[in-house]
Amino acid sequence: MERANVIKEELTEKETKFLAVYVEAKNSCLILLSESEDKLGTLAIAVPKSNDSMGLMASSSILVGNQNEISARMFAEYVATKKGKIAMVSVYLDKLTEMDAQAYFKKLIEKVLAPEKKEKAPEKV
């Protein structure tokens, strides 16, 4: 049985540090997105739609918190759809607004999800 995969990433933009902790298990994944230090923030859960569903996006709900609901749900739905498994995303912001941080958090999500691309065999042309 394979154990969960854990990846930590960070980036600094405009003198602010943005952090991501990514934990992936066989059937789910969790991403903690935060400003300045690792903290739990508003937590959303998303479940991907089944293949026979008409829509392409996942459905989501907020589990804890209310300050960054839009970003938490948006990113949870994005990750659930991309990974095809249950996704939980936490967003913690201290000084910045959701709108100011979304682009940086999106970059971090792409960085933590990128290792899966390295594992795939190159496509033949």
Backbone as JSON, one array per atom type, in Angstrom:
{
  "sequence": "MERANVIKEELTEKETKFLAVYVEAKNSCLILLSESEDKLGTLAIAVPKSNDSMGLMASSSILVGNQNEISARMFAEYVATKKGKIAMVSVYLDKLTEMDAQAYFKKLIEKVLAPEKKEKAPEKV",
  "N": [[0.84, -1.19, 0.0], [0.62, 2.13, -0.94], [1.84, 5.14, 0.52], [0.62, 8.42, 1.56], [1.35, 11.3, -0.44], [3.33, 14.14, 0.1], [3.8, 17.55, -0.5], [5.54, 20.58, -0.34], [5.43, 23.99, -1.12], [6.49, 27.33, -1.96], [6.22, 30.86, -2.64], [7.4, 34.15, -3.23], [6.01, 37.24, -3.53], [5.75, 40.65, -4.16], [6.91, 41.33, -1.67], [5.62, 39.56, 0.05], [5.1, 36.39, 1.44], [3.83, 33.44, 0.08], [2.34, 30.36, 0.74], [2.09, 26.8, 0.27], [0.82, 23.67, 1.18], [0.6, 20.43, 0.21], [-1.2, 17.48, 0.26], [-1.59, 14.3, -0.88], [-3.66, 11.55, -1.16], [-4.76, 8.22, -2.05], [-7.51, 8.44, -2.78], [-8.14, 11.1, -2.43], [-7.3, 14.63, -1.93], [-5.58, 17.29, -0.24], [-5.1, 20.72, 0.14], [-3.36, 23.26, 1.68], [-3.44, 26.61, 1.62], [-1.77, 29.57, 2.25], [-0.91, 32.78, 3.67], [2.16, 34.15, 4.58], [2.6, 32.28, 6.9], [2.17, 28.74, 7.6], [-1.12, 27.95, 8.04], [-4.4, 26.91, 9.02], [-7.25, 27.82, 7.25], [-10.25, 29.14, 5.87], [-12.06, 26.38, 4.93], [-12.83, 24.36, 2.24], [-14.64, 21.72, 0.64], [-14.69, 19.61, -2.19], [-16.33, 17.58, -4.57], [-15.73, 15.6, -7.35], [-17.62, 15.6, -10.4], [-19.44, 12.82, -11.72], [-18.58, 10.76, -14.58], [-20.82, 10.58, -16.24], [-22.24, 12.87, -15.78], [-23.73, 15.97, -16.72], [-22.49, 18.53, -16.38], [-19.12, 19.86, -16.14], [-17.71, 20.69, -13.92], [-16.92, 20.35, -10.4], [-18.88, 19.78, -7.4], [-19.23, 21.79, -4.46], [-18.69, 22.61, -0.96], [-18.55, 24.68, 1.97], [-16.66, 23.88, 4.78], [-15.47, 24.88, 7.14], [-15.16, 28.14, 8.44], [-15.44, 31.5, 6.93], [-14.3, 33.67, 5.71], [-12.8, 33.56, 3.31], [-14.36, 32.34, 1.33], [-15.04, 32.25, -1.44], [-12.6, 31.89, -2.86], [-11.68, 29.5, -1.65], [-13.69, 27.61, -2.32], [-13.65, 27.81, -5.14], [-10.99, 26.99, -5.77], [-11.02, 24.41, -4.63], [-12.96, 23.12, -6.21], [-11.69, 23.3, -8.69], [-9.34, 21.74, -8.29], [-10.48, 19.24, -7.61], [-11.79, 18.61, -9.99], [-9.64, 18.56, -11.78], [-7.97, 16.54, -10.69], [-9.74, 14.46, -10.36], [-10.75, 13.44, -8.02], [-11.82, 13.57, -4.53], [-11.41, 16.75, -3.12], [-9.95, 18.94, -0.79], [-9.59, 22.27, 0.15], [-7.91, 24.77, 1.83], [-7.91, 28.18, 2.64], [-6.03, 30.74, 3.88], [-5.69, 34.03, 4.74], [-3.92, 36.87, 5.8], [-3.3, 39.68, 5.56], [-3.82, 40.4, 2.9], [-6.43, 40.64, 0.36], [-8.85, 38.28, -0.95], [-9.04, 38.56, -3.77], [-6.62, 39.81, -4.36], [-4.79, 37.81, -3.76], [-5.43, 35.53, -5.25], [-4.21, 34.95, -7.82], [-1.6, 34.33, -7.11], [-1.96, 32.12, -5.43], [-3.04, 30.38, -7.31], [-0.81, 29.92, -8.95], [0.78, 28.56, -7.09], [-0.77, 26.25, -6.68], [-0.59, 25.08, -9.21], [2.14, 24.52, -9.18], [2.36, 22.58, -7.11], [0.83, 20.55, -8.16], [2.23, 19.9, -10.41], [4.32, 17.85, -10.26], [3.12, 15.41, -10.99], [3.1, 15.42, -13.74], [5.71, 14.91, -14.48], [5.99, 12.22, -13.95], [4.62, 10.89, -15.92], [4.88, 9.04, -18.95], [6.62, 10.09, -21.91], [4.72, 11.38, -24.63], [4.12, 9.75, -27.75], [4.7, 10.84, -31.05]],
  "CA": [[0.0, 0.0, 0.0], [1.39, 3.36, -1.07], [1.52, 6.19, 1.49], [0.26, 9.73, 1.02], [2.4, 12.14, -0.98], [3.28, 15.49, 0.68], [4.65, 18.51, -1.21], [5.48, 21.95, 0.18], [5.94, 24.99, -2.07], [6.27, 28.72, -1.57], [6.69, 31.9, -3.54], [7.37, 35.49, -2.64], [5.58, 38.28, -4.47], [5.47, 41.95, -3.52], [7.37, 41.23, -0.28], [4.73, 38.7, 0.82], [5.34, 34.98, 1.2], [2.65, 32.61, -0.11], [2.73, 28.99, 1.03], [1.16, 25.71, -0.04], [1.12, 22.31, 1.62], [-0.25, 19.54, -0.58], [-1.2, 16.09, 0.71], [-2.42, 13.51, -1.79], [-3.89, 10.14, -0.87], [-5.29, 7.51, -3.22], [-8.85, 8.88, -3.17], [-8.41, 12.49, -2.07], [-6.15, 15.51, -1.74], [-5.77, 18.45, 0.63], [-4.14, 21.8, -0.09], [-3.43, 24.39, 2.59], [-2.89, 27.82, 1.01], [-1.74, 30.61, 3.28], [-0.04, 33.95, 3.55], [3.16, 34.34, 5.63], [2.92, 31.05, 7.62], [1.19, 27.67, 7.4], [-2.27, 28.03, 8.94], [-5.69, 26.47, 8.49], [-8.18, 28.92, 7.04], [-11.55, 28.71, 5.38], [-11.86, 25.06, 4.33], [-13.89, 23.89, 1.34], [-14.51, 20.37, 0.1], [-15.34, 19.47, -3.49], [-16.41, 16.22, -5.08], [-15.84, 15.69, -8.81], [-18.82, 15.03, -11.03], [-19.2, 11.53, -12.37], [-18.4, 10.88, -16.02], [-22.08, 10.7, -16.94], [-22.88, 14.14, -15.44], [-23.74, 16.95, -17.8], [-21.51, 19.58, -16.12], [-17.74, 19.43, -16.01], [-17.15, 21.12, -12.65], [-17.26, 19.63, -9.18], [-19.75, 20.51, -6.48], [-18.43, 22.09, -3.28], [-19.3, 23.19, 0.24], [-17.62, 25.2, 2.97], [-16.69, 23.1, 6.01], [-15.09, 25.73, 8.26], [-14.75, 29.51, 8.11], [-16.28, 32.26, 6.02], [-13.62, 34.86, 5.19], [-12.28, 33.4, 1.94], [-15.23, 31.29, 0.77], [-15.01, 32.2, -2.9], [-11.34, 31.26, -3.28], [-11.61, 28.12, -1.16], [-14.57, 26.78, -3.15], [-13.16, 27.83, -6.52], [-9.81, 26.15, -5.88], [-11.4, 23.03, -4.34], [-13.62, 22.61, -7.41], [-10.67, 23.19, -9.73], [-8.47, 20.59, -7.99], [-11.29, 18.02, -7.71], [-12.01, 18.36, -11.42], [-8.35, 18.23, -12.4], [-7.45, 15.28, -10.16], [-10.77, 13.42, -10.43], [-10.96, 12.87, -6.68], [-12.26, 14.52, -3.51], [-10.38, 17.76, -2.83], [-10.21, 19.92, 0.26], [-8.67, 23.39, 0.02], [-7.99, 25.77, 2.89], [-7.33, 29.47, 2.26], [-5.81, 31.63, 5.01], [-5.07, 35.31, 4.39], [-3.76, 37.74, 6.96], [-3.38, 41.09, 5.18], [-4.33, 40.58, 1.54], [-7.79, 40.2, 0.06], [-8.93, 37.12, -1.84], [-8.76, 38.96, -5.15], [-5.19, 40.1, -4.47], [-3.99, 36.59, -3.58], [-5.85, 34.42, -6.1], [-3.24, 34.62, -8.86], [-0.43, 33.7, -6.48], [-2.38, 30.79, -4.99], [-3.18, 29.55, -8.52], [0.56, 29.52, -9.31], [1.21, 27.54, -6.13], [-1.51, 25.01, -6.97], [0.03, 24.49, -10.4], [3.45, 23.99, -8.79], [2.24, 21.34, -6.33], [0.25, 19.52, -9.01], [3.15, 19.65, -11.52], [5.1, 16.61, -10.23], [2.44, 14.31, -11.68], [3.45, 15.49, -15.16], [7.04, 14.33, -14.62], [5.88, 10.78, -13.84], [4.02, 10.34, -17.12], [5.79, 8.74, -20.05], [6.45, 11.05, -23.0], [3.79, 10.95, -25.68], [4.73, 9.51, -29.06], [4.08, 11.65, -32.11]],
  "C": [[0.89, 1.25, 0.0], [0.91, 4.4, -0.06], [1.19, 7.5, 0.8], [1.5, 10.5, 0.59], [2.24, 13.55, -0.39], [4.28, 16.38, -0.06], [4.44, 19.88, -0.57], [6.1, 22.88, -0.86], [5.71, 26.38, -1.48], [6.74, 29.64, -2.68], [6.54, 33.23, -2.85], [7.06, 36.49, -3.75], [5.24, 39.54, -3.69], [5.75, 41.91, -2.02], [6.44, 40.42, 0.62], [5.0, 37.25, 0.44], [4.0, 34.25, 1.12], [3.08, 31.15, -0.02], [1.65, 28.0, 0.63], [1.7, 24.42, 0.55], [0.1, 21.42, 0.94], [-0.09, 18.12, -0.06], [-2.13, 15.33, -0.21], [-2.45, 12.06, -1.35], [-4.51, 9.51, -2.11], [-6.62, 8.08, -3.71], [-9.14, 10.36, -2.91], [-7.12, 13.31, -2.02], [-6.56, 16.72, -0.91], [-4.7, 19.47, 0.29], [-4.4, 22.9, 0.93], [-2.72, 25.55, 1.91], [-2.9, 28.92, 2.05], [-0.73, 31.69, 2.97], [0.86, 34.01, 4.79], [3.55, 33.07, 6.41], [1.83, 30.02, 7.4], [0.11, 27.75, 8.47], [-3.49, 27.45, 8.24], [-6.59, 27.68, 8.39], [-9.54, 28.38, 6.65], [-11.35, 27.44, 4.56], [-13.07, 24.65, 3.51], [-13.58, 22.47, 0.91], [-15.26, 20.32, -1.22], [-15.26, 18.01, -3.93], [-16.58, 16.32, -6.6], [-17.14, 15.07, -9.31], [-18.46, 13.7, -11.66], [-19.12, 11.73, -13.88], [-19.7, 11.09, -16.78], [-22.83, 12.0, -16.61], [-22.75, 15.12, -16.6], [-22.66, 18.02, -17.6], [-20.12, 19.01, -15.94], [-17.15, 19.74, -14.64], [-17.63, 20.25, -11.5], [-18.27, 20.44, -8.38], [-18.98, 20.68, -5.17], [-19.28, 22.66, -2.15], [-18.2, 23.72, 1.14], [-17.78, 24.35, 4.24], [-16.45, 23.96, 7.24], [-14.73, 27.11, 7.74], [-15.7, 30.19, 7.14], [-15.56, 33.44, 5.38], [-13.21, 34.74, 3.73], [-13.05, 32.31, 1.2], [-15.09, 31.16, -0.75], [-13.75, 31.48, -3.38], [-11.27, 29.8, -2.86], [-12.47, 27.2, -2.02], [-14.07, 26.69, -4.58], [-11.96, 26.89, -6.68], [-10.12, 24.68, -5.57], [-12.07, 22.39, -5.56], [-12.62, 22.39, -8.54], [-9.81, 21.93, -9.52], [-9.25, 19.28, -8.1], [-11.53, 17.64, -9.16], [-10.72, 17.89, -12.09], [-7.84, 16.86, -11.96], [-8.46, 14.13, -10.24], [-11.0, 12.72, -9.11], [-11.39, 13.96, -5.71], [-11.1, 15.47, -3.2], [-10.85, 18.68, -1.71], [-9.15, 21.01, 0.12], [-8.97, 24.39, 1.13], [-7.3, 27.03, 2.4], [-7.26, 30.35, 3.5], [-5.09, 32.88, 4.52], [-5.05, 36.2, 5.62], [-4.01, 39.2, 6.57], [-4.03, 41.32, 3.82], [-5.79, 40.15, 1.42], [-7.73, 38.97, -0.84], [-8.52, 37.47, -3.26], [-7.27, 39.23, -5.35], [-4.35, 38.83, -4.46], [-4.31, 35.47, -4.57], [-4.82, 34.01, -7.15], [-2.03, 33.91, -8.28], [-0.77, 32.28, -6.0], [-2.55, 29.85, -6.19], [-1.82, 29.06, -8.98], [1.06, 28.41, -8.38], [0.51, 26.2, -6.37], [-0.89, 24.33, -8.18], [1.39, 23.88, -10.06], [3.31, 22.67, -8.03], [1.62, 20.21, -7.14], [1.2, 19.11, -10.14], [3.92, 18.34, -11.43], [4.44, 15.43, -10.93], [2.8, 14.28, -13.17], [4.8, 14.82, -15.42], [6.98, 12.79, -14.63], [5.34, 10.13, -15.11], [5.09, 10.1, -18.19], [5.57, 9.75, -21.16], [5.53, 10.49, -24.07], [4.53, 10.77, -27.0], [3.96, 10.3, -30.1], [3.9, 10.82, -33.35]]
}
